Amino acid sequence: MKHFIAATLFSLVIASPVPAQKLVDPASVAPEFREAAEKRRAEQIRQRDCARKADLEKVLRRERTAFLVHCLESDGGK
């Protein structure tokens, strides 16, 4: 019985959602890496905006990747 409870708790811990990646703060990075951190932050913001658009348009899960790729490509030209 102990093994069953332990296995159940272990599977619940593994199945719990992982928090999203935090936005990079260029001010907290060493000066020589600041430019790369600013570029990464801009990319993260673009990805978040496209994900928010997908949520607002209620894109189905199976179509979400294609939607996000298209959104990121179209925003990349700007």
KAMOWO-V643669 format. One line per field, one symbol per residue. phi: phi as a letter, one per 30 degrees, with the letter a starting at -180 (. if undefined). Layout:
phi->???
This chain:
phi->.ddddddddddddddddcddddddcedcceedcddddddddddddddddddddddddhddedcddddddddddddddd
